[in-house]
């Protein structure tokens, strides 16, 4: 039963949302972080394709 609750909790993104709202992030910093995450994701995908 706990396993089922844990999966629903993760899928709903409750913890992720809580961490995101724990402190304020300036919009400029937020967009900078989003761009860097996107670049890293693209780089990893590119590395996987080339391997």
Phi, psi and omega in degrees: 000319179295324180298317180296316179298317181300317180294317179297320180297315179293315182295324181288339178076028182296311182294319179300315180294321179298315180295323180294323183268003182295328179211159183278136175240127180299145181305321180294319179292320180299314180293325178296317178295319179299317179297317181292322177296319180297315178300314181297318178299315180295320180296316179297317180297319179295318179296321179295318180295323182282339182285000000 
